[in-house]
Amino acid sequence: MSQESLLKVEDLKVSFHTYAGEVQAVRGVSFEVKAGELLAIIGESGCGKSVTSRAIMSLVKAPQGEIKKGSKIIYHGKNLLEMNQKEQRAFRGGECSMIFQDALVSLNPTMKIGRQIIENIIQHRQISRKEARQEAILLLEAVGIPNPETRIDQYPFEFSGGMRQRAMIAIAIACDPKILIADEPTTALDVTIQAQIMELIKGLKDKLKTAVILITHDFGIVAGSANKVAVMYAGQIVESGGRDEIFYHPQHPYTLALLGSVPKLEWKNKQLLHAIKGTPPDLISPPKGCAFAKRCNYCMNVCLEEMPEITYFEAGHHASCWLHHKEVPAANKKMFQDDRKMIIVNENDFVVDEDQSYE
């Protein structure tokens, strides 16, 4: 596998123009993903995760939506934002596919499942409709839908929630995409079906060497599947690194707070979860300092006045927080480190072995 990045996002900025003003939904996001790698972008609702994925798919449309100048989305050395509409259509669905959050809404209720898969195949590949139908049956079988010869002629409402999500995956992988974006693929599914869907996505990643970008707010899903993790808050990536670095050595207070909200097995239902006080900032008028400052237990005056510098740690791990500046008092750093020892997950909280699923 090539170590070169398959997709590289550089300084992505996305705004939406509303009657109340310009909402700066994504504010300078940068990351990269390699072939056969799963990058998880995690954060609470409204932090810009889904908007980032839609920008990659060229689904941010004017005049309401705007991708700012200077933003770059590089695929095989070419900026997707400079492609014409024909090139974007070829990329969308052919080179890159997306599993949307709500399969019931995303699937066309008036079209049979098979037709929706067949249309995607025919649009990107030069084969007959009969051949495309056979491909669709094989895809339904590959994603674990029983009796695919019968199911191919059924409508979405005749499928269960888990089966609709599997059908969405079949549509997404119909043309062997190099990049697969999964936007909250397990939303509204029970735990057993969630595990099955994630195992299916991981299996496709390993088999086809597809790069996967997983959009989620669930650290449990991340623990059992991701190679790299990017933590987003208020339109920015505040921390990024390998899965183990994020889980065992978090360096940003927001990451630590998210981990602190995860139930621990040793608590045995006898301890309250840690809650993040306050609310996210208004992105019509973003704060000039750290966006998390007013909710942070370690906030200093500088956090309110200036954006934090990026501090780089080992193995590509980095975070944007003033706590790591050399002039920060040792007492502040010690407070963060002490809290990290209390909150940090351990091997009993998550199963992070590549061969095991989340428990």
Secondary structure, 3 states (H helix, E strand, C coil): CCCCEEEEEEEEEEEEEECCEEEEEEEEEEEEEECCCEEEEECCCCCCHHHHHHHHCCCCCCCCEEECCCCEEEECCEEHHHCCHHHHHHHHHHHEEEECCCHHHHCCCCCCHHHHHHHHHHHHCCCCHHHHHHHHHHHHHHCCCCCHHHHCCCCHHHCCHHHHHHHHHHHHCCCCCCEEEEECCCCCCCHHHHHHHHHHHHHHHHHHCCEEEEEECCHHHHHCCCCEEEEEECCEEEEEEEHHHHHHCCCCHHHHHHHHCCCCHHHCCCCCCCCCCCCCCCCCCCCCCCCCHHHCCCCCHHHHHCCCCEEECCCCCEEECHHHCCCCCHHHHHHHHHHHHHHCCCCCCCCCCCCCCCC
